[in-house]
Amino acid sequence: MIKPLRPLLLLIYIAVFLAIVLTLLPPEIRIYDTLTFRSFSLRSLIEKPKDTYADISAITSQLSTTDSLVTQASSTEKIDTQKTVLDTVKALNLPVESQYRLQFPEEDTTVMNNFFAALRESSGTQLIRVLHYGDSQIEGDRISSYLRSRLQQRFGGCGVGLVPLLDVVGSRMSIAQYSDPEWQKLFVYSNGYKKADADSYGVMGAVFRYSSANRSAKNEYFAMKIDTIRDTSQHAIYIPRKDPGVLVSYAELKRGYPKDKQAQVLKILYRNPQAPFQVTIQEGFDSTQYARLDTSSQFHIYSHRLKKDFDKLTLTFRGTPSPDLYAACLDCERGVAVDNIPFRGSSGVDFTRMNKSLLGAQIKALNVRMIILQFGVNIVPYVQKDYSWYEQSLSRQLKLFKELAPNASILVIGVSDMSHREGESYVSYPNIEKIRDAQRKAAFKAGCAFWDTYVAMGGKNSMPSWVFAKPALAKHDFIHFTPKGAMIISEMLYKALIREYELYRTSVSTVVQ
């Protein structure tokens, strides 16, 4: 017969033993460089640790004005488009404090002068272009769209700039897109790179081709999702296909900024070494226009003057074999264009894989005057002690752009904070600052400017503060910004740029006088 006292004593002995082990056991035992054993302590079972997240109250206190900014910017009919963003954003009033400012190699602010000089002349004489490359942090036109709107309101310009022929993610904030299933995207970054196509990748890091131009139009329709209310539901409209061929269609979004729909020129970037092809252009439901694009082994830009403000545009391509298509483009004839070019999964070191002469020809033809590189989040999860290899790889990309775009300024945007869970709290990855430092060193060695996103958003353990803010400024993956958070980051960046621009403009005016 088992006496009740014996099991009770056994349980007490086990509890005492576990208490001693949990008291003496260190909280972390590193087994390998990439494998760590973590244990909880007796105190952690009794007391819930207090989260020590970064204080971002200086940022969140300004958020009451962002909704009105978005609302006014989304109303595309009954507003004065010259005042929309500039007037409403004044209330946001994010200061250009030291942590938000651009950084320069040896305080040499002249590295941005090419871009600033072009800005002074852009409104009346030419169209200048900003290429905004980045990883998934800018995907969907986050950050780029707001920066585009701010620059266009100040310096002129309109349209959303370069857009792909096939958008696999399909989540852009500024434009809706439908592409036939025959479209194929070959890309240079992440796992998409193929050495056999190394000479084909264009300025968007990709080349677009269709598999067939001989389709039957009988009883076929294509659907385009159009949003009705900002950040809510979408509905699909089904439009009968009138012509055979391979189709791509773009439409305005109500949540876009006013100048998105004021594009004046459609451009098609292509190279066609094998056979002529034809493109049909239809604006809205108006009559179509035809263009026959000749055979050429050289890169070309075909331009088409739009008859009215952009609301919907349908392009139908015919001809076999497919030409190499690099992008469509919706621009003004002058002012500033800002292109959103996400390289999902990339660390920003893929550009040297591309055909140098082709990339250089496109940069020159597009009059690129600033190149922004915003990468880093794909490196963070792989914690290492040293990132000198990344510094060297990034330096090679920057030197390539300096060679191909001698009249452009280059800005490197540092990695943002990222968090992972430890126990009951979220903490910054331990390598964030090392990666940020490698990016800054690479920028300075190449004679480029640097902007520190990590510090601007609050530094260590700031990402949880953005995630738990009301409204949320970052998503619960503790990596990506929400649209509201992207707007705040973009506003900080814009203010940093304009601060240096005003200093440049003042210095130039003083010299002239």
C-alpha positions as semicolon CSV with decimal commas, in nm:
position;residue;x (nm);y (nm);z (nm)
1;M;0,000;0,000;0,000
2;I;0,141;0,339;-0,104
3;K;0,132;0,596;0,168
4;P;0,015;0,948;0,055
5;L;0,308;1,113;0,232
6;R;0,574;0,956;0,009
7;P;0,449;1,103;-0,328
8;L;0,408;1,440;-0,159
9;L;0,767;1,432;-0,031
10;L;0,887;1,327;-0,379
11;L;0,715;1,626;-0,536
12;I;0,865;1,856;-0,272
13;Y;1,216;1,717;-0,339
14;I;1,171;1,770;-0,717
15;A;1,045;2,127;-0,666
16;V;1,341;2,212;-0,439
17;F;1,585;2,062;-0,692
18;L;1,433;2,260;-0,982
19;A;1,442;2,580;-0,776
20;I;1,815;2,529;-0,706
21;V;1,886;2,455;-1,075
22;L;1,691;2,759;-1,198
23;T;1,872;2,979;-0,946
24;L;2,220;2,860;-1,045
25;L;2,165;2,811;-1,419
26;P;2,285;3,106;-1,632
27;P;2,014;3,266;-1,849
28;E;2,204;3,186;-2,169
29;I;2,450;2,914;-2,275
30;R;2,614;2,952;-2,617
31;I;2,667;2,611;-2,776
32;Y;2,780;2,727;-3,122
33;D;2,808;3,069;-3,283
34;T;2,463;3,017;-3,429
35;L;2,307;2,806;-3,151
36;T;2,223;2,936;-2,806
37;F;2,037;2,762;-2,522
38;R;1,821;3,001;-2,319
39;S;1,652;2,918;-1,990
40;F;1,400;3,095;-1,773
41;S;1,480;3,185;-1,414
42;L;1,287;3,144;-1,092
43;R;1,237;3,519;-1,080
44;S;1,093;3,522;-1,432
45;L;0,827;3,277;-1,318
46;I;0,722;3,504;-1,035
47;E;0,784;3,853;-1,178
48;K;0,696;3,965;-1,528
49;P;0,989;4,171;-1,661
50;K;0,918;4,532;-1,741
51;D;0,964;4,610;-2,110
52;T;1,227;4,876;-2,177
53;Y;1,135;4,994;-2,522
54;A;1,260;5,316;-2,679
55;D;1,068;5,635;-2,614
56;I;0,916;5,759;-2,941
57;S;0,668;6,001;-2,787
58;A;0,825;6,289;-2,980
59;I;0,714;6,112;-3,297
60;T;0,378;5,969;-3,191
61;S;0,264;6,301;-3,045
62;Q;0,253;6,436;-3,401
63;L;0,038;6,158;-3,543
64;S;-0,298;6,330;-3,498
65;T;-0,233;6,520;-3,820
66;T;-0,138;6,230;-4,044
67;D;-0,495;6,118;-4,107
68;S;-0,595;6,462;-4,232
69;L;-0,286;6,465;-4,452
70;V;-0,381;6,132;-4,607
71;T;-0,744;6,234;-4,644
72;Q;-0,661;6,554;-4,827
73;A;-0,399;6,384;-5,041
74;S;-0,649;6,114;-5,134
75;S;-0,916;6,357;-5,249
76;T;-0,816;6,396;-5,611
77;E;-1,092;6,619;-5,740
78;K;-1,184;6,911;-5,517
79;I;-0,852;7,034;-5,380
80;D;-0,582;7,276;-5,477
81;T;-0,309;7,032;-5,570
82;Q;-0,042;7,298;-5,533
83;K;-0,119;7,327;-5,161
84;T;-0,232;6,980;-5,056
85;V;0,073;6,820;-4,900
86;L;0,275;7,132;-4,827
87;D;0,003;7,299;-4,621
88;T;-0,122;6,998;-4,430
89;V;0,220;6,858;-4,347
90;K;0,323;7,176;-4,166
91;A;0,123;7,055;-3,868
92;L;0,329;6,737;-3,856
93;N;0,629;6,951;-3,772
94;L;0,885;6,677;-3,718
95;P;1,203;6,862;-3,620
96;V;1,523;6,821;-3,820
97;E;1,725;6,739;-3,511
98;S;2,073;6,594;-3,529
99;Q;1,948;6,234;-3,530
100;Y;1,739;6,299;-3,841
101;R;2,003;6,479;-4,048
102;L;2,202;6,351;-4,342
103;Q;2,557;6,242;-4,268
104;F;2,849;6,310;-4,499
105;P;3,203;6,176;-4,546
106;E;3,435;6,413;-4,358
107;E;3,143;6,660;-4,341
108;D;3,167;6,711;-4,717
109;T;2,813;6,823;-4,798
110;T;2,905;6,878;-5,164
111;V;2,837;6,509;-5,234
112;M;2,469;6,606;-5,271
113;N;2,530;6,911;-5,490
114;N;2,455;6,738;-5,822
115;F;2,105;6,656;-5,705
116;F;2,048;6,993;-5,540
117;A;2,167;7,180;-5,851
118;A;1,924;6,978;-6,062
119;L;1,640;7,056;-5,819
120;R;1,696;7,428;-5,863
121;E;1,642;7,394;-6,237
122;S;1,388;7,110;-6,254
123;S;1,057;7,299;-6,240
124;G;1,099;7,493;-6,561
125;T;1,343;7,312;-6,786
126;Q;1,376;6,937;-6,740
127;L;1,261;6,618;-6,577
128;I;1,505;6,479;-6,323
129;R;1,476;6,131;-6,178
130;V;1,536;5,969;-5,841
131;L;1,583;5,592;-5,840
132;H;1,477;5,454;-5,500
133;Y;1,610;5,100;-5,469
134;G;1,541;4,893;-5,160
135;D;1,435;4,561;-5,014
136;S;1,086;4,466;-4,897
137;Q;1,087;4,764;-4,661
138;I;0,993;4,987;-4,959
139;E;0,775;4,730;-5,136
140;G;0,432;4,851;-5,244
141;D;0,564;5,205;-5,295
142;R;0,590;5,257;-4,919
143;I;0,820;5,547;-4,832
144;S;0,879;5,628;-5,203
145;S;0,522;5,745;-5,269
146;Y;0,518;6,002;-4,991
147;L;0,870;6,125;-5,074
148;R;0,760;6,155;-5,438
149;S;0,455;6,360;-5,344
150;R;0,657;6,595;-5,122
151;L;0,925;6,655;-5,386
152;Q;0,671;6,703;-5,665
153;Q;0,473;6,954;-5,463
154;R;0,789;7,154;-5,399
155;F;0,972;7,117;-5,731
156;G;0,706;7,013;-5,982
157;G;0,646;6,686;-6,154
158;C;0,371;6,426;-6,159
159;G;0,303;6,059;-6,217
160;V;0,431;5,750;-6,037
161;G;0,743;5,702;-6,251
162;L;0,871;5,358;-6,347
163;V;0,630;5,066;-6,307
164;P;0,688;4,698;-6,392
165;L;0,509;4,505;-6,666
166;L;0,440;4,233;-6,410
167;D;0,400;4,306;-6,039
168;V;0,410;3,974;-5,856
169;V;0,326;4,120;-5,515
170;G;0,060;4,359;-5,646
171;S;0,035;4,582;-5,340
172;R;0,139;4,926;-5,461
173;M;-0,015;5,220;-5,277
174;S;-0,015;5,444;-5,582
175;I;-0,138;5,241;-5,880
176;A;-0,343;4,928;-5,958
177;Q;-0,211;4,684;-6,214
178;Y;-0,333;4,382;-6,408
179;S;-0,098;4,168;-6,620
180;D;-0,187;3,873;-6,840
181;P;-0,055;3,536;-6,719
182;E;0,170;3,518;-7,026
183;W;0,402;3,778;-6,872
184;Q;0,730;3,659;-6,725
185;K;0,965;3,851;-6,497
186;L;1,333;3,762;-6,488
187;F;1,520;3,940;-6,212
188;V;1,875;3,982;-6,096
189;Y;1,824;3,976;-5,719
190;S;1,760;3,713;-5,454
191;N;1,701;3,364;-5,600
192;G;1,593;3,493;-5,941
193;Y;1,939;3,551;-6,082
194;K;2,044;3,342;-6,380
195;K;2,386;3,395;-6,531
196;A;2,246;3,323;-6,877
197;D;2,032;3,638;-6,851
198;A;2,304;3,859;-6,703
199;D;2,310;4,088;-7,007
200;S;1,933;4,137;-7,009
201;Y;1,846;4,296;-6,673
202;G;1,739;4,660;-6,687
203;V;1,714;4,958;-6,456
204;M;1,443;4,791;-6,242
205;G;1,673;4,491;-6,190
206;A;1,453;4,287;-6,422
207;V;1,352;4,215;-6,779
208;F;0,992;4,141;-6,877
209;R;0,891;3,911;-7,161
210;Y;0,568;3,753;-7,275
211;S;0,545;3,390;-7,378
212;S;0,302;3,434;-7,668
213;A;0,145;3,714;-7,869
214;N;-0,104;3,493;-8,055
215;R;-0,405;3,474;-7,826
216;S;-0,766;3,439;-7,916
217;A;-0,978;3,729;-7,801
218;K;-1,303;3,533;-7,814
219;N;-1,505;3,557;-7,490
220;E;-1,203;3,667;-7,289
221;Y;-1,205;3,924;-7,012
222;F;-0,951;4,068;-6,779
223;A;-1,016;4,182;-6,424
224;M;-0,864;4,479;-6,246
225;K;-0,898;4,535;-5,874
226;I;-0,978;4,896;-5,793
227;D;-0,996;5,021;-5,437
228;T;-1,296;5,227;-5,337
229;I;-1,201;5,340;-4,987
230;R;-0,848;5,393;-4,868
231;D;-0,692;5,094;-4,694
232;T;-1,017;4,896;-4,697
233;S;-1,193;4,682;-4,953
234;Q;-1,132;4,645;-5,323
235;H;-1,370;4,550;-5,597
236;A;-1,292;4,400;-5,936
237;I;-1,422;4,531;-6,265
238;Y;-1,432;4,291;-6,560
239;I;-1,348;4,451;-6,892
240;P;-1,402;4,268;-7,222
241;R;-1,088;4,207;-7,422
242;K;-1,124;4,367;-7,764
243;D;-0,798;4,260;-7,924
244;P;-0,572;3,956;-7,920
245;G;-0,229;4,012;-7,775
246;V;-0,067;4,020;-7,434
247;L;-0,203;4,288;-7,208
248;V;-0,101;4,498;-6,911
249;S;-0,328;4,760;-6,762
250;Y;-0,275;5,033;-6,502
251;A;-0,536;5,232;-6,311
252;E;-0,530;5,510;-6,054
253;L;-0,602;5,433;-5,689
254;K;-0,820;5,657;-5,472
255;R;-0,564;5,627;-5,193
256;G;-0,292;5,772;-5,416
257;Y;-0,166;6,129;-5,405
258;P;-0,316;6,396;-5,632
259;K;-0,020;6,425;-5,867
260;D;-0,018;6,050;-5,932
261;K;-0,304;6,092;-6,181
262;Q;-0,164;6,398;-6,357
263;A;0,093;6,211;-6,565
264;Q;0,150;6,366;-6,908
265;V;0,371;6,108;-7,081
266;L;0,373;5,729;-7,109
267;K;0,714;5,579;-7,178
268;I;0,806;5,223;-7,266
269;L;1,164;5,111;-7,206
270;Y;1,266;4,829;-7,438
271;R;1,529;4,656;-7,645
272;N;1,425;4,453;-7,945
273;P;1,709;4,280;-8,127
274;Q;1,509;4,014;-8,314
275;A;1,183;4,134;-8,471
276;P;0,950;4,437;-8,478
277;F;0,653;4,439;-8,242
278;Q;0,340;4,646;-8,200
279;V;0,188;4,806;-7,893
280;T;-0,172;4,927;-7,869
281;I;-0,236;5,211;-7,623
282;Q;-0,584;5,276;-7,488
283;E;-0,658;5,556;-7,242
284;G;-0,965;5,473;-7,037
285;F;-1,231;5,355;-7,282
286;D;-1,119;5,591;-7,560
287;S;-1,015;5,477;-7,904
288;T;-0,684;5,296;-7,930
289;Q;-0,360;5,416;-8,083
290;Y;-0,108;5,188;-8,249
291;A;0,269;5,209;-8,248
292;R;0,509;4,984;-8,436
293;L;0,847;4,961;-8,265
294;D;1,132;4,867;-8,494
295;T;1,404;4,612;-8,453
296;S;1,711;4,740;-8,268
297;S;1,979;4,587;-8,051
298;Q;2,015;4,917;-7,866
299;F;1,809;5,031;-7,570
300;H;1,523;5,268;-7,660
301;I;1,249;5,471;-7,491
302;Y;0,919;5,504;-7,676
303;S;0,720;5,811;-7,562
304;H;0,347;5,868;-7,598
305;R;0,182;6,197;-7,499
306;L;-0,131;6,128;-7,292
307;K;-0,448;6,310;-7,396
308;K;-0,590;6,351;-7,046
309;D;-0,519;6,290;-6,680
310;F;-0,428;5,932;-6,609
311;D;-0,709;5,717;-6,476
312;K;-0,673;5,390;-6,666
313;L;-0,427;5,285;-6,932
314;T;-0,423;4,957;-7,124
315;L;-0,122;4,837;-7,324
316;T;-0,150;4,539;-7,558
317;F;0,166;4,390;-7,708
318;R;0,181;4,182;-8,027
319;G;0,476;4,024;-8,202
320;T;0,695;3,722;-8,167
321;P;0,940;3,664;-8,025
322;S;0,889;3,891;-7,725
323;P;1,109;4,199;-7,703
324;D;1,302;4,273;-7,386
325;L;1,085;4,518;-7,192
326;Y;1,230;4,695;-6,890
327;A;0,948;4,913;-6,757
328;A;0,655;5,133;-6,837
329;C;0,674;5,486;-6,705
330;L;0,421;5,758;-6,616
331;D;0,587;6,099;-6,590
332;C;0,550;6,470;-6,634
333;E;0,758;6,651;-6,893
334;R;0,946;6,839;-6,623
335;G;0,991;6,842;-6,247
336;V;1,088;6,543;-6,033
337;A;1,016;6,172;-6,083
338;V;1,071;5,925;-5,799
339;D;1,076;5,556;-5,889
340;N;0,996;5,280;-5,642
341;I;1,216;4,976;-5,723
342;P;1,197;4,702;-5,459
343;F;1,440;4,408;-5,468
344;R;1,256;4,164;-5,242
345;G;1,497;3,940;-5,051
346;S;1,805;4,133;-5,162
347;S;2,082;4,280;-4,949
348;G;2,162;4,542;-5,215
349;V;2,473;4,382;-5,365
350;D;2,326;4,259;-5,695
351;F;2,392;4,554;-5,925
352;T;2,743;4,444;-6,024
353;R;2,584;4,130;-6,175
354;M;2,412;4,345;-6,437
355;N;2,528;4,451;-6,782
356;K;2,717;4,770;-6,712
357;S;2,666;4,932;-7,051
358;L;2,291;4,859;-7,057
359;L;2,236;4,989;-6,705
360;G;2,447;5,296;-6,777
361;A;2,255;5,372;-7,098
362;Q;1,924;5,359;-6,913
363;I;2,046;5,576;-6,626
364;K;2,171;5,836;-6,875
365;A;1,856;5,831;-7,090
366;L;1,634;5,875;-6,783
367;N;1,839;6,172;-6,653
368;V;1,890;6,015;-6,312
369;R;2,016;6,276;-6,065
370;M;1,987;6,086;-5,737
371;I;2,011;5,716;-5,649
372;I;1,886;5,593;-5,311
373;L;1,985;5,251;-5,177
374;Q;1,782;5,126;-4,880
375;F;1,875;4,771;-4,784
376;G;1,978;4,564;-4,484
377;V;1,678;4,384;-4,333
378;N;1,764;4,059;-4,514
379;I;2,106;4,043;-4,351
380;V;1,991;4,099;-3,993
381;P;1,859;3,749;-3,910
382;Y;2,200;3,594;-3,984
383;V;2,400;3,720;-3,688
384;Q;2,776;3,739;-3,741
385;K;3,062;3,896;-3,554
386;D;3,204;4,089;-3,848
387;Y;3,038;4,260;-4,148
388;S;3,345;4,385;-4,333
389;W;3,246;4,156;-4,621
390;Y;2,916;4,343;-4,652
391;E;3,094;4,678;-4,638
392;Q;3,318;4,571;-4,926
393;S;3,029;4,430;-5,132
394;L;2,821;4,742;-5,085
395;S;3,119;4,960;-5,171
396;R;3,145;4,785;-5,507
397;Q;2,782;4,867;-5,585
398;L;2,830;5,233;-5,494
399;K;3,145;5,262;-5,703
400;L;2,955;5,115;-5,997
401;F;2,682;5,378;-5,966
402;K;2,941;5,653;-5,929
403;E;3,093;5,538;-6,257
404;L;2,764;5,500;-6,445
405;A;2,599;5,815;-6,307
406;P;2,870;6,078;-6,257
407;N;2,609;6,356;-6,253
408;A;2,398;6,193;-5,982
409;S;2,418;6,209;-5,604
410;I;2,397;5,883;-5,410
411;L;2,228;5,841;-5,073
412;V;2,257;5,524;-4,864
413;I;1,973;5,472;-4,616
414;G;2,076;5,260;-4,320
415;V;1,896;4,952;-4,192
416;S;1,597;5,008;-3,966
417;D;1,558;4,850;-3,625
418;M;1,434;4,489;-3,620
419;S;1,326;4,288;-3,319
420;H;1,297;3,926;-3,215
421;R;1,137;3,774;-2,911
422;E;1,333;3,693;-2,596
423;G;1,114;3,551;-2,322
424;E;0,817;3,784;-2,285
425;S;0,982;4,086;-2,451
426;Y;1,097;4,196;-2,796
427;V;1,455;4,315;-2,829
428;S;1,667;4,447;-3,114
429;Y;1,886;4,203;-3,298
430;P;2,239;4,235;-3,158
431;N;2,393;4,300;-3,501
432;I;2,180;4,596;-3,614
433;E;2,442;4,858;-3,531
434;K;2,723;4,654;-3,690
435;I;2,530;4,634;-4,017
436;R;2,443;5,003;-3,997
437;D;2,808;5,090;-3,938
438;A;2,916;4,880;-4,237
439;Q;2,666;5,063;-4,457
440;R;2,787;5,403;-4,339
441;K;3,153;5,313;-4,391
442;A;3,078;5,191;-4,742
443;A;2,889;5,511;-4,820
444;F;3,164;5,736;-4,692
445;K;3,440;5,544;-4,872
446;A;3,251;5,587;-5,199
447;G;3,185;5,957;-5,137
448;C;2,810;5,918;-5,074
449;A;2,569;6,061;-4,818
450;F;2,415;5,847;-4,544
451;W;2,087;5,863;-4,353
452;D;2,049;5,664;-4,031
453;T;1,699;5,512;-4,014
454;Y;1,786;5,319;-3,698
455;V;1,868;5,632;-3,499
456;A;1,589;5,837;-3,658
457;M;1,322;5,590;-3,543
458;G;1,456;5,579;-3,188
459;G;1,756;5,345;-3,184
460;K;1,779;5,025;-2,981
461;N;1,446;4,856;-2,902
462;S;1,252;5,118;-3,098
463;M;1,075;4,875;-3,333
464;P;0,842;4,741;-3,058
465;S;0,746;5,101;-2,980
466;W;0,648;5,148;-3,346
467;V;0,455;4,820;-3,348
468;F;0,262;4,894;-3,027
469;A;0,198;5,262;-3,107
470;K;-0,164;5,377;-3,149
471;P;-0,211;5,377;-3,444
472;A;0,050;5,113;-3,528
473;L;0,355;5,241;-3,715
474;A;0,503;4,898;-3,788
475;K;0,365;4,551;-3,850
476;H;0,370;4,263;-3,606
477;D;0,655;4,097;-3,793
478;F;0,869;4,362;-3,618
479;I;1,039;4,436;-3,951
480;H;0,818;4,638;-4,187
481;F;0,652;4,975;-4,143
482;T;0,280;5,026;-4,184
483;P;0,168;5,293;-4,436
484;K;0,149;5,544;-4,149
485;G;0,493;5,449;-4,025
486;A;0,635;5,469;-4,377
487;M;0,491;5,820;-4,407
488;I;0,670;5,926;-4,088
489;I;1,003;5,779;-4,203
490;S;0,960;5,947;-4,541
491;E;0,880;6,282;-4,381
492;M;1,194;6,260;-4,168
493;L;1,398;6,182;-4,479
494;Y;1,236;6,462;-4,677
495;K;1,307;6,717;-4,404
496;A;1,668;6,600;-4,386
497;L;1,706;6,645;-4,763
498;I;1,536;6,985;-4,770
499;R;1,748;7,112;-4,480
500;E;2,064;7,043;-4,682
501;Y;1,904;7,176;-5,000
502;E;1,820;7,508;-4,835
503;L;2,176;7,538;-4,705
504;Y;2,304;7,467;-5,056
505;R;2,063;7,716;-5,215
506;T;2,161;7,985;-4,967
507;S;2,531;7,929;-5,028
508;V;2,486;7,942;-5,407
509;S;2,278;8,260;-5,386
510;T;2,543;8,424;-5,167
511;V;2,816;8,340;-5,418
512;V;2,608;8,479;-5,708
513;Q;2,544;8,805;-5,525
